[in-house]
Amino acid sequence: MKKTKNQMLVIFGASGDLTARKLIPALYNLYKGQHLPEKFVVLGTSRSFMTDAEFREKVVSESDFLKSKLDKEDKDFIQQFTNQLFYQDLGDNYTDSYANLAKRIKELNEEHGTEENYIFYLSTPPSLYESIAKNLCDQELTKEDTGWKRIIVEKPFGYDLASAKELNDGLHHYFEEKQVYRIDHYLGKETVQNLLVTRFSNSIFEPLWNRNYIHHVEITNAETVGVEKRGGYYDKSGALRDMFQSHLLQIISLLVMEPPINSSAEEIRDEKVKALKSLRVMKDEKDILENTLRGQYVASQINGEKVKGYREEEGVDPDSTTETYAAVKFFVDNWRWKGVPFYVRTAKRMPTKVTEAVIHFKTPHHQVFPSQDTYRQDNKLIIRIQPDEGILIKFGVKVPGLGFHVEQANMDFYYSDLDSAQVMDAYERLLLDAMQGDSTLYARADEVEAAWNFVDPILKCWKESDAVTTFGYAAGTWGPKNSDELIAEKFGWRNPGDLLTDESGFCILS
């Protein structure tokens, strides 16, 4: 375990939802697990006026997100954690001088011995990133003459390739790339990280991880909820920007990448960038129309309850064509994956909440024991990222009795079986990594731009082409029926259930 140096975490936008909902609970769990350094301070700042005591009440003692945990804890223990939290009013806006903030940081540093090691967490809109970085630089808070300085920024990192480059350039004016940590909470999940271990530490998988043995790869990300109160934001974003460009392309890069030289952050990130750059970019309208599909959920009934269609949601344009379902078929142009199709879909208002990757292996070239349903009897490696996290292998076995009838059997592993293992929440893991200077699970500038480079032509075509259709699908179903036509040889999508081994194939629409 790396030693975590004494430091201060400065949270911009600390009066917002993310601080109380994710950041403070993650820090509390790190404190309880004794992962925080001996001398550690959190300084929240935003345009809202609060005293230290009011901030502590908001994010700890009166927080709904910590209530169940605090009820079981000793009051002195809670107080010791709370005493590490402070607040500084930033003033009317984020662009004014940070002189008062810098003064408070200096005072807390001297009082608590944080050794001028600072992390600046920007829980703010991306439009403020450069202004905040500039003001920090003006107060000489980015210099690493004494102590290190790091900056964490949240997604969405850009709206397209041009805006992502602009954000990168803006940050690079004031911070070096090694100081910048672009957070994607999906990479903090143990099961996402386990993709690397599954691949590179098992000789039963790595020799088969190529075009000679793999028929195709599919990834499903499904959510049961609609856009809820995010209609205004989502209508300008859509599923392709919201999930595919960031979370799912990160998973794809881990599946596609070549073995790194070692497990260091830069070696792993180098290979992820190479993987993203090897994705075949679809530039022709014909290719995009044939290999992508977008859909939008319409009103229906689920368990006897009426559910709104997307266009009826608050903040959504009544004539919106924004996708809540996006499916993409693509290829990877390198030796390992040449000719292997990848299928990725992400959607809202589906029958179950699930994220998983499925590796479909080729059937033996000579079928000694042919199955009546061969295309559904292929060997599969299923990596479940959420929920019911684990790994499932599907392989053929003989059905007891006369003859040689083949049926699929399951061999599975569940993270929940590891009773002794303490699985960190995504934000816990990512915050601790940033505190220790480990950038493995954070996206690099060229990585973000490579992802946008692949997605940009699809977004442009979907926006500008009259030939692009948005297909409706009833809320609570597995998306537009014609999405199965995207997958070659009539395989169709695997429609997973809540449980890793459950492959229901039906939905809960009533």
C-alpha positions in Angstrom: 0.0 0.0 0.0 1.4 3.4 -1.0 1.9 6.0 1.7 -0.6 8.9 1.4 1.2 12.2 2.1 -0.3 15.0 4.2 -2.4 17.2 2.1 -5.4 19.5 1.6 -8.4 18.8 -0.7 -10.1 22.0 -2.0 -13.5 21.4 -3.4 -14.9 24.0 -5.8 -18.7 23.9 -6.1 -18.9 22.5 -2.6 -22.4 23.6 -1.9 -23.6 21.5 -4.8 -25.2 18.0 -4.8 -22.0 16.0 -5.7 -20.1 17.0 -2.6 -22.8 15.8 -0.1 -23.9 12.9 -2.2 -20.5 11.4 -3.3 -17.4 13.2 -2.1 -17.9 13.5 1.6 -19.3 10.0 2.0 -16.3 8.7 0.1 -13.9 10.7 2.3 -15.7 9.4 5.4 -15.3 5.8 4.3 -11.6 6.5 3.6 -11.3 8.0 7.1 -13.0 5.0 8.7 -10.8 2.6 6.8 -7.7 4.6 8.0 -6.6 5.5 4.4 -6.4 9.2 4.9 -3.1 10.8 5.9 -2.3 11.8 9.5 -2.7 15.5 8.6 -5.6 16.0 6.2 -7.9 19.0 5.6 -11.0 19.5 3.3 -11.8 23.1 2.3 -15.1 23.5 0.5 -15.6 26.7 -1.5 -18.4 28.1 -3.7 -20.5 31.2 -4.2 -22.8 30.3 -1.3 -22.1 31.9 2.0 -21.6 29.4 4.8 -19.6 29.2 8.0 -17.5 26.1 8.8 -20.2 24.9 11.2 -22.9 25.3 8.6 -20.9 23.4 6.0 -20.2 20.6 8.4 -23.9 20.3 9.2 -24.9 20.3 5.5 -22.5 17.6 4.4 -22.2 15.5 7.6 -24.5 15.8 10.5 -27.6 16.6 8.5 -26.8 14.8 5.4 -29.2 12.1 4.2 -26.3 10.4 2.4 -24.4 9.7 5.7 -27.3 9.3 8.1 -27.4 5.4 8.1 -23.6 5.2 8.7 -23.4 7.9 11.4 -26.2 6.4 13.4 -23.9 3.4 14.2 -20.8 5.4 15.0 -19.4 6.9 18.2 -20.0 10.6 18.4 -16.3 11.4 19.2 -15.2 9.5 16.1 -17.7 11.5 13.9 -16.5 14.7 15.5 -12.9 14.0 14.7 -13.8 13.5 11.0 -16.0 16.6 11.0 -13.2 18.8 12.5 -11.2 18.3 9.3 -13.8 20.1 7.2 -13.8 23.8 6.5 -15.5 26.3 4.2 -14.6 29.5 2.4 -17.0 31.8 0.6 -15.7 32.5 -2.9 -17.7 35.7 -3.5 -20.2 36.5 -6.2 -18.6 34.5 -9.0 -15.7 32.1 -9.9 -13.9 34.7 -12.0 -13.0 37.3 -9.3 -9.7 37.3 -7.4 -9.0 34.3 -5.2 -7.0 36.3 -2.7 -9.3 35.4 0.2 -9.3 31.8 -0.7 -5.5 31.7 -1.1 -5.2 33.4 2.4 -7.4 30.7 3.9 -5.5 27.9 2.2 -2.3 29.3 3.6 -3.7 29.6 7.1 -5.0 26.0 7.1 -1.8 24.7 5.6 0.3 26.3 8.4 -2.2 25.3 11.2 -2.7 21.7 10.1 0.7 20.8 8.5 -0.5 19.8 5.0 2.9 20.6 3.6 1.6 22.6 0.7 0.2 19.5 -1.0 -3.0 20.6 -2.6 -5.7 18.8 -4.7 -8.3 21.1 -6.4 -11.5 19.3 -7.1 -13.7 21.1 -9.7 -17.3 20.1 -9.1 -18.4 22.9 -11.4 -19.5 23.2 -15.0 -16.7 22.7 -17.5 -17.1 26.3 -18.7 -15.5 27.4 -15.4 -12.4 25.1 -15.6 -10.1 27.6 -17.3 -11.2 30.5 -15.1 -10.6 28.6 -11.9 -7.2 27.3 -13.1 -6.2 30.9 -14.1 -7.2 32.3 -10.7 -5.4 29.6 -8.9 -2.3 30.3 -11.0 -2.6 34.0 -10.3 -2.4 33.3 -6.6 0.7 31.0 -7.2 -1.3 28.0 -6.0 -0.3 25.8 -9.0 3.5 26.1 -8.4 5.2 22.9 -7.2 8.3 24.6 -5.7 7.2 23.2 -2.3 4.6 20.5 -2.3 2.7 19.0 -5.2 -0.5 20.5 -6.8 -3.2 18.5 -8.6 -6.5 19.3 -10.2 -9.4 16.9 -10.7 -12.1 17.7 -13.2 -15.5 16.0 -13.7 -17.1 14.8 -16.9 -18.5 15.8 -19.4 -15.1 16.7 -20.7 -16.2 18.5 -23.8 -19.2 18.5 -26.0 -17.3 17.4 -29.1 -13.7 17.1 -30.2 -13.2 20.8 -30.7 -14.5 21.7 -27.2 -12.4 18.9 -25.6 -9.3 20.3 -27.2 -10.2 23.8 -26.0 -10.7 22.5 -22.4 -7.4 20.7 -22.6 -5.5 23.7 -23.9 -7.2 25.9 -21.3 -6.0 23.7 -18.4 -2.6 23.2 -19.9 -2.0 27.0 -19.7 -1.9 26.7 -16.0 -1.3 23.0 -15.1 1.1 20.5 -16.6 -0.6 17.3 -17.9 0.8 15.2 -15.1 -1.1 17.5 -12.7 -4.5 17.0 -14.4 -6.8 14.2 -13.3 -10.0 13.7 -15.4 -12.3 11.7 -13.3 -14.6 9.0 -14.7 -16.3 7.2 -11.9 -16.9 4.1 -14.1 -13.1 3.4 -14.0 -13.3 3.3 -10.2 -15.4 0.2 -10.2 -13.5 -2.9 -9.2 -15.1 -5.0 -12.0 -13.9 -2.5 -14.6 -10.3 -2.7 -13.2 -10.7 -6.5 -13.1 -10.9 -6.5 -17.0 -7.1 -5.9 -17.0 -6.5 -8.7 -14.5 -8.8 -11.1 -16.2 -7.0 -10.6 -19.5 -3.4 -10.3 -18.6 -3.0 -12.6 -15.6 -4.8 -15.7 -17.0 -3.2 -17.9 -19.6 -6.6 -19.5 -20.3 -7.8 -16.1 -21.8 -5.0 -14.0 -23.2 -3.9 -16.5 -25.9 -7.5 -16.6 -27.1 -8.0 -12.8 -26.9 -7.8 -12.2 -30.7 -9.5 -12.6 -34.1 -8.6 -16.3 -34.3 -10.8 -17.3 -31.5 -13.3 -14.5 -30.8 -16.4 -14.1 -33.1 -17.7 -10.8 -31.7 -17.8 -8.7 -28.6 -20.9 -7.0 -27.2 -21.4 -4.5 -24.4 -24.7 -3.5 -22.9 -25.3 -0.6 -20.6 -28.9 -0.4 -19.5 -30.8 1.8 -17.0 -34.3 1.4 -15.8 -34.8 5.1 -15.1 -35.6 7.8 -17.6 -34.0 11.2 -17.7 -35.8 12.2 -14.4 -35.1 15.9 -13.7 -32.2 16.1 -16.1 -34.3 16.6 -19.2 -32.9 20.0 -20.0 -29.3 18.7 -19.9 -30.0 15.4 -21.4 -31.8 16.8 -24.4 -28.6 18.6 -25.4 -26.5 15.6 -24.7 -28.1 12.3 -25.6 -27.0 8.7 -24.9 -24.0 8.7 -27.2 -22.4 11.7 -25.5 -23.6 10.9 -22.0 -22.5 7.3 -21.8 -20.8 5.9 -24.9 -18.2 8.6 -25.5 -16.9 8.4 -21.9 -17.8 5.3 -19.8 -18.2 2.7 -22.6 -15.3 3.7 -24.7 -13.2 3.4 -21.5 -14.4 -0.2 -21.1 -13.7 -0.8 -24.8 -10.2 0.5 -24.5 -9.5 -2.0 -21.7 -10.9 -4.9 -23.8 -9.0 -3.9 -26.9 -5.6 -2.7 -25.6 -2.4 -4.6 -26.1 -0.5 -5.8 -23.0 1.4 -2.9 -21.3 5.1 -3.3 -20.6 4.2 -3.1 -16.9 1.4 -1.9 -14.6 2.6 1.7 -14.3 0.0 4.4 -15.0 1.7 5.8 -18.1 2.3 2.4 -19.7 -1.4 1.4 -19.2 -2.6 4.8 -20.5 -0.3 4.6 -23.5 -1.9 1.3 -24.5 -5.4 2.6 -23.9 -4.7 5.6 -26.2 -3.4 3.2 -28.9 -6.5 1.1 -28.6 -8.8 4.1 -29.0 -6.8 5.3 -32.0 -7.2 1.9 -33.7 -11.0 2.1 -33.7 -12.1 2.4 -37.3 -13.7 5.9 -37.6 -16.9 5.9 -39.7 -16.9 9.0 -41.9 -19.2 8.1 -44.7 -22.9 8.6 -44.2 -23.6 5.2 -45.6 -21.3 3.5 -43.1 -22.9 5.4 -40.2 -26.5 4.6 -41.3 -25.6 0.9 -41.6 -23.7 0.6 -38.4 -25.5 2.8 -35.9 -29.0 3.0 -34.6 -30.7 5.6 -32.3 -34.0 5.2 -30.4 -36.2 7.1 -28.0 -38.5 5.7 -25.3 -42.2 6.3 -25.7 -44.9 6.2 -23.1 -46.1 2.8 -21.8 -47.1 0.9 -18.7 -44.7 -0.9 -16.4 -46.2 -3.1 -13.7 -49.6 -1.4 -14.3 -48.1 2.1 -13.8 -48.1 4.6 -16.7 -44.6 5.8 -17.6 -44.0 9.0 -19.5 -42.4 9.0 -22.9 -39.1 11.0 -23.3 -40.8 13.9 -25.1 -43.2 14.3 -22.2 -40.4 14.7 -19.7 -39.7 18.0 -18.0 -37.3 20.2 -19.9 -37.4 18.1 -23.1 -38.4 19.6 -26.5 -41.8 18.1 -27.5 -40.3 17.4 -31.0 -36.9 16.2 -29.8 -35.0 13.5 -31.7 -32.4 13.2 -29.0 -31.5 9.5 -28.5 -32.2 7.7 -25.2 -31.0 4.5 -27.0 -27.8 4.3 -29.0 -26.3 1.2 -30.6 -23.0 1.2 -32.5 -21.3 -1.6 -34.5 -17.6 -0.9 -35.3 -14.3 -2.6 -36.1 -10.8 -2.3 -34.8 -8.0 -1.9 -37.3 -5.1 -3.8 -35.9 -3.8 -7.4 -36.1 -5.4 -8.7 -32.9 -9.0 -7.6 -33.8 -9.0 -7.4 -37.6 -12.5 -8.4 -38.8 -14.0 -8.9 -35.3 -17.2 -6.8 -34.9 -17.9 -4.9 -31.7 -21.5 -4.1 -30.7 -22.2 -1.5 -28.0 -25.6 -0.3 -26.8 -26.6 2.1 -24.1 -30.1 3.1 -23.1 -32.6 4.4 -20.6 -36.0 3.0 -19.6 -34.9 -0.6 -20.1 -36.2 -3.7 -18.2 -33.2 -3.9 -15.8 -30.2 -1.9 -14.7 -27.1 -3.6 -15.9 -23.6 -3.1 -17.4 -21.7 -6.1 -18.9 -19.3 -7.1 -21.5 -19.8 -10.4 -23.4 -17.0 -12.1 -25.3 -18.4 -14.5 -27.9 -15.9 -17.2 -28.9 -16.0 -18.9 -32.2 -17.5 -22.4 -32.5 -15.1 -25.2 -33.4 -14.5 -25.4 -37.1 -15.5 -29.1 -37.2 -18.8 -29.7 -35.3 -18.6 -33.3 -34.0 -21.7 -32.7 -31.8 -23.9 -30.2 -33.6 -26.5 -28.5 -31.6 -30.0 -27.7 -32.8 -29.4 -24.1 -31.8 -25.8 -23.7 -32.6 -25.6 -19.9 -32.7 -26.9 -19.7 -29.1 -24.5 -22.4 -27.9 -21.3 -20.4 -28.5 -18.9 -20.2 -25.6 -19.2 -16.9 -23.8 -17.2 -15.0 -21.2 -19.5 -12.5 -19.5 -18.0 -9.8 -17.3 -20.7 -8.2 -15.2 -19.8 -4.7 -14.1 -23.0 -3.9 -12.3 -25.1 -5.2 -10.5 -24.4 -8.8 -9.2 -20.7 -8.1 -10.1 -18.8 -11.1 -11.3 -17.6 -13.3 -14.2 -19.6 -16.0 -15.9 -18.3 -18.6 -18.4 -20.8 -20.4 -20.6 -19.7 -23.7 -22.2 -21.2 -26.8 -23.7 -21.8 -30.0 -21.7 -23.6 -33.3 -22.6 -27.2 -33.7 -21.6 -27.5 -36.9 -19.5 -29.1 -39.8 -21.4 -28.8 -41.4 -24.8 -27.0 -39.6 -27.6 -24.8 -36.6 -27.5 -27.1 -33.6 -27.0 -25.3 -30.5 -26.0 -26.5 -27.9 -23.5 -24.9 -24.8 -22.0 -23.6 -24.9 -18.5 -22.4 -22.0 -16.3 -19.2 -21.5 -14.3 -19.3 -18.3 -12.3 -17.5 -16.1 -9.8 -19.1 -13.4 -7.7 -17.4 -10.5 -5.9 -20.0 -10.9 -3.2 -18.4 -14.3 -2.4 -15.3 -12.6 -1.2 -16.5 -12.0 2.4 -13.1 -10.8 3.5 -12.6 -8.3 0.7 -13.4 -4.6 1.3 -14.6 -3.3 -2.0 -14.2 0.5 -2.2 -16.8 2.7 -3.8 -15.7 4.2 -7.1 -15.2 7.7 -5.7 -13.3 6.3 -2.7 -10.9 4.5 -5.0 -10.4 7.4 -7.4 -10.0 10.0 -4.6 -7.4 7.9 -2.9 -5.5 7.3 -6.2 -5.4 11.1 -6.8 -4.2 11.6 -3.2 -1.4 9.1 -3.9 -0.5 10.5 -7.3 -1.7 7.4 -9.2 -3.3 8.4 -12.5 -3.9 4.9 -13.9 -7.7 5.2 -13.7 -7.8 8.8 -14.9 -8.1 9.8 -18.6 -5.2 11.6 -20.3 -5.7 14.5 -22.7 -4.9 12.5 -25.8 -7.2 9.7 -24.6 -10.2 12.0 -24.3 -9.5 13.5 -27.7 -9.1 10.0 -29.3 -12.5 9.0 -27.9 -14.1 12.2 -29.3 -12.4 11.6 -32.7 -14.4 8.4 -33.0 -17.7 9.7 -31.9 -17.7 13.1 -33.6 -18.6 11.9 -37.2 -21.5 9.9 -35.8 -22.9 12.8 -33.9 -22.5 15.1 -36.9 -24.3 12.7 -39.2 -27.1 12.1 -36.7 -27.6 15.9 -36.4 -27.3 16.9 -40.1 -28.6 13.9 -42.2 -32.3 13.6 -43.1 -31.7 9.9 -43.7 -31.2 9.2 -40.0 -34.2 7.8 -38.2 -35.0 7.9 -34.5 -36.9 4.7 -33.6 -39.4 4.6 -30.8 -39.4 1.8 -28.2 -41.8 1.3 -25.4 -40.4 2.2 -22.0 -39.6 -1.1 -20.2 -38.5 -3.0 -23.3 -35.1 -3.8 -24.7 -35.1 -1.0 -27.3 -36.2 -0.8 -30.9 -36.9 -4.3 -32.3 -34.7 -3.7 -35.4 -31.6 -3.2 -33.2 -31.1 -7.0 -33.4 -30.5 -6.6 -37.2 -27.3 -4.7 -36.3 -25.7 -8.0 -35.1 -24.4 -10.3 -37.8 -25.6 -13.9 -38.4 -28.8 -13.4 -36.5 -27.1 -13.7 -33.1 -29.1 -10.8 -31.5 -28.3 -9.1 -28.3 -27.9 -10.9 -25.0 -30.8 -9.5 -22.9 -29.5 -9.9 -19.3 -31.5 -10.1 -16.2 -30.7 -8.7 -12.7 -28.7 -11.8 -11.9 -25.5 -12.7 -13.7 -26.7 -16.1 -14.7 -30.2 -15.0 -15.6 -30.8 -14.7 -19.4 -34.5 -14.0 -19.5 -35.0 -12.7 -23.0 -38.3 -11.1 -21.9 -39.2 -7.7 -20.5 -41.5 -6.4 -17.8 -43.7 -4.4 -20.1 -47.4 -4.9 -19.2 
